[in-house]
Amino acid sequence: MALEQLAETLSTPQLGYDCDLAIVGGGIAGLTLACALKDSGLKIILMEAKPQSVAAAKGQAYNISLLSERIFQGIGIWDKILPQIVTYRHIRLSDTDHPGVVQFYPTDLGTEALGYVAEHQVLLTCLQELAQNCPNVSWLCPAEVIKAEYQADAVELEVATVGEISKSKIRTRLLIGADGAKSRIRESAGIRTRGWQYWQSCVVATIKTEKPHNNTAFERFWPSGPTGILPLPGNRCRVVWTAPHAEAEALRVLDEKEFIEKLERRMGGLLGRLELEGSRFLFKVQLMQSDRYTLPRLALIGDAAHCCHPVGGQGINMGIRDAGALAEIIQTAHQQGKDIGDIQVLKRYESWRKRENLAILGFTDFLDRVFSNNWLPVVAMRRFGLWILRTVPPIKVYALQLMTGLRGRPPQLASRC
């Protein structure tokens, strides 16, 4: 959609504003927020720098937690997502070849499943289609925010779209940064981050397996880093193999036959013979927490606010929970006649989500450091920890609740199902 069409397609919420919310970033977190506000009466402009078809074609797959499922149910999109993804009912957690395997089942939580695995294209396409059918949401894609000027009662954005020589301006009550770990919105607002790059990178690949995965998610820990195996439709699995940078790069470029042989040994034959499907990708791992999630008329969600180690598959779920929480705070403020861009309103979101996200960041960092370690006292400690998980049900249930998103405060969206 061209900028000049916005005046025709989006009614002005109040004199002097083009919209109530401008969401920069049309990824899963940004789209979830827009869709969660579809019945709010708020006017939303959603901006994404990449064409929708390009964004949807990303070859990633995610662990989707039980809480994320409930948020998508609350939005009204889960029935469309579910037939295209895999439900897993078994988690197998092991430390190298040590026989003390921890196994989780739905009976541990009293649920029908433990989680889901969804490919990026499935999630993003379903969310895009819903957003396009929301009368209060207007797309601006591809479009890039060149400048954001924060005023007492608004944010004025200078926006450029592909194919347009001139730049246009959008005036909004509230700006949402959902533009990823390298967020230009966060950086331009002067919000600092804390954290570090890990000594590891992840090699990501899709494999076909000889043996059925039986709706099982595997997490195997090695001194070099964890290896996660997530079940996909069609007896395929998504591999996330964590290793020190040089080793990970070597795995990425390794001959296909040698790579598969190494992976089969790492899996201990659990899935039989393996076959590589498509290319291998590499990404570096980091932990990051923004000093602030909010400023007057600005809120950050998803990777723009925080990043964590991929162990346990928590990253995408943190962003979905951010979106559900912020939607609740904004909608409640709007219904009460309050200014949705007021810092006192936005601080409610920050105090809610920053604390919970910090717990997940600490949990994933602890797992990686304790298990990516060959020092005998640490090895003994972690194997004792696995024994406790196997033999003390309350501890096992607590850990599983944390991994599935069932600890902490759920957004109201999650209670509508």
C-alpha positions, 0 to 999 in steps of 0.5 A, a space after each residue: 500500500 502506498 502512503 498516499 492511500 492511507 488517508 483513504 483506507 484508514 480513518 483518522 482516530 482523532 484530528 492530527 493523528 494518522 493512527 493510534 499505533 504504528 508497529 515497525 516490524 511485520 514479523 511474528 511479534 509485530 503481527 501478533 500484537 496487531 491481530 490481538 488488537 483487531 477488536 480494540 477500536 484502535 487504528 493501526 499501521 503495520 510497517 515492514 521493510 521486506 516484502 511479505 512474500 520474502 518475510 514468509 519464505 524464511 526457512 525457520 521452525 519454532 517451538 511453540 509453547 502451550 501459552 503461545 497456543 492459548 494466545 493464538 486461540 484467544 486471537 482466533 487463529 489457532 484452528 488455522 495454524 494447528 493442521 499445518 504444524 506438529 504437536 509433540 507429546 514427549 520431551 526427551 532430555 539427556 546429557 551426552 550418552 549418560 543413561 539418566 534420561 529425563 522424560 516429560 509427558 502430558 500427564 505431568 501437566 494434565 494437558 493433552 500436549 507439551 508443545 508444538 513445532 511450527 515452520 516460520 512460513 506457516 505462522 507468518 502467513 496465517 498471521 498476515 492473512 488475519 491482519 489483512 482482514 482486520 479493518 483497523 489494520 493497514 499495511 505499509 510494506 515494504 516501508 522503512 522508518 527513516 526518522 522518529 521525532 518524539 513529541 509530547 502528544 505524538 510521534 512523527 515518523 518519516 517513512 520511505 517506501 520502495 519505489 517512492 522518491 519522496 518521503 512521507 510522514 505519519 503521526 501516531 500516538 504510540 510507536 512499537 519497535 518490533 524490528 528485531 535484535 538490531 532494532 533501529 527504533 531502539 537504537 534511535 531512541 537511545 535505549 541501551 542494552 546489556 548482555 553478551 555474545 556467546 562463544 557458540 553459534 548454531 547450525 540449523 538444518 532440516 533432516 528426514 529420518 528413517 525412524 518415526 519421531 513419534 511426536 518427540 522433541 529431543 534436547 541432548 547436551 554436549 560439552 560443546 553445546 546443546 543439540 535440539 531436535 524438533 519434529 516436523 510434518 512428514 517425518 522430518 525434524 529441525 536440528 539446532 546444533 550448538 557448537 563453538 564458532 569455528 566448529 559450527 562453521 566447519 559443520 556448516 561447510 562439511 561434506 553432506 555425508 560427513 555431516 550426517 554421519 556426525 549427526 547420527 552419532 550425536 543422536 545415538 541412533 535414536 532416529 535411525 539413518 538421516 537424510 539432509 533436506 535443503 541447506 544448512 544455516 548458521 547464526 551466532 548466539 547472544 543474550 540481550 536485555 534492553 535497559 528499558 522496554 518503554 519510553 514516553 510513546 514508545 514500547 519494544 517487543 520481541 527481539 527488539 527488547 531481548 534475545 536469549 540462547 536457543 536452548 529450550 526454544 524460548 525466544 519466539 514465545 517470549 515475543 508472543 507473550 510480550 505482544 499479548 501483554 502489551 495488547 492487554 495493557 493498551 486495550 484496557 487503557 483505551 477502554 478507560 479513556 487513558 492516553 495509550 502513549 503515556 509512560 505510566 500506562 506503558 510502564 505496566 507492560 514493562 514491569 510485567 514482561 521485563 521481570 518474566 523475560 529476565 527469568 527466562 534469560 537467566 534460565 537458558 543461560 544457566 542451562 547452556 553454561 552448566 551443560 556446555 561444560 566438561 569440568 567434573 564437579 559441574 558434570 556431577 552437579 548437573 547429573 544430580 540435577 537430572 536425577 532430581 528432575 526424574 525422581 522429585 515430581 514437584 521439581 519436574 512439574 515446575 521445570 516443565 511449567 517454566 518451559 511451556 510458559 505456564 509459570 508467571 502471569 498469562 495475558 487475558 487473551 490466553 484465558 479466552 480459549 
